[in-house]
């Protein structure tokens, strides 16, 4: 874990809330001048604390009205088999998140799709035939009431 001081944590909290603000605005918000603020942000990027910047898109406005969580059980949990499954999921753009779990389910996936028919096609042609898949259980999202990226920085 990186050794972060109070200013670093404030920088991260501000950027997590609004990654598009200018360095001058960010510096003002945390009580620095622009040059040391930029140096600190670059250092946090180099440490890998800041992984990147992205736009938060509204899936439905882009034609992706379906979000599904898929619980995947594999036939084998050998490291090579786990990595092969992860590699297969990395190449599927509909799969937005892949989390390995402990317990009965090996992976949970977050999948987006244009509609139920296209999701069904994805499920039967890409997910269930993926390497080492024993079973897939899916749950369709009805409503999302909270979706915060990042971590709670206070």
N, C-alpha and C positions, 0 to 999 in steps of 0.2 A: 504494500500500500504506500502510496506517495505521501511524503511528509508535507502537508498543506497547512499554511497559516490562515488566519482569518480573512485576509485580503484575497488569497487564492480561492477560498470557499465562496466569498462574495462574488468574485469574478465568474466562477462556475455557475452559481445560482442565477446570476443575471443572464449569462449566455444561454443557459438551459431554458430560461423563459423567453428569450428573444435573441436568437443567434444572428439576426440581421443588423443589429444596431452597429453603429460606427464605433471605432476604437475610441474616438473622442467622447462619445456619449457614455460608453462603458467606463472609461477612466473617470468621468465626472460622477457617475453613479457610485463608484467604489472609493472615491476620494484620492485618486492618483492623477498625475499628468499623463499625457498620451504616450510618451516613449517608454516609461517603465511599465505601463499597462500592457503595451504591445509585447514587450520582452517577457512579461509573466505569462501572457496568453500563449506565445510561441513555445515557452518552456513547458507549459501544460500540454500542448500539442505533442511536443517531442517526447514527453514522458508517456504518452498514450492515454492520459487522463481524458483529454478531449479527443474522441475518435474521429469526429467529422462534423459537418454541418449539412442540414437537409431541410427541405420544405415539407411541412405537414399538410399532406393532400387529403381532400375529402373524397373517399372512394366512390360514393354514390354519384357524385357529380361527374365522375370520370367513367361511369358505366359499370362499376363493380358494386352491385347491390347486395351481394351475398358475402358474409364472413362466416367461416366454419372453423371449428376446432376439431382436429382429428387426433384421436388417441391410438397410437400405433404400437402393436406388440410384434416383436421379431421372433423368428425361430431360434436364433442363436444370439447370444450377447458377447461373443468373442470380439475382441477389439477390432480385428480386421472386418468383421461383419458390420459392426457399428459404424465404422468409418466409411464402408461401402454405401450403406444406407444414407449417411449424412452427405456424402458426395453426390448421390443421386438427387437428393432433395435440393442441394445447392444449385442444380441446373434447372429447377422448375420455378419459373417466375411467379406462378400463382402462390407458391409456398413462401410466405413472408417471414415466418419465424419458425425455428426448429429448436426445441428444448429437450434434452435427454433427462429422463426422470428416474428416480429409484422406485421400487415397488413393482406392481403388476404390469403397469404400462411402461414401455421403454421410451417412447417419445410423444410429445404433444406438438402439433403443428398448427399454425395459424395460416389459413388459406383464404384467399379472396377469389371471387368469381363473378362473372357478369350476371348469371342467373342460375336457377336450380338445375336446369338441363345441362348447362355447360359444366357445372360442378360435378354432376353425375358422370359425365363423359370423362372429366379429369380423374375422378375417383376410380373408375373402372379401367381406364386406359393407361394411367400413369402412376397412381398411388398404390393400388392393391397389387399390381404386377412388379412393383419396385423390388430390388434385391432383398431377400430374407424376410419379407413381410409375412407374418402369420395371420394377423387380423387387424382390422381398422374399425374403430367406432367413432362416429361423427356426431357433433352437436352443432346445429345451426344457431347463430347468434340472432336473438330477437331484438335486443336493444343494447346499446353500450352507454352506460351512465357515467363511466369514468375511464379515461384513457390518457394517462400522463406518461410521457417518455422520461427517461432519466432516473434519478434517485432523489430522495428527500434531503435537501441540503439546509433546510431551516430558514 
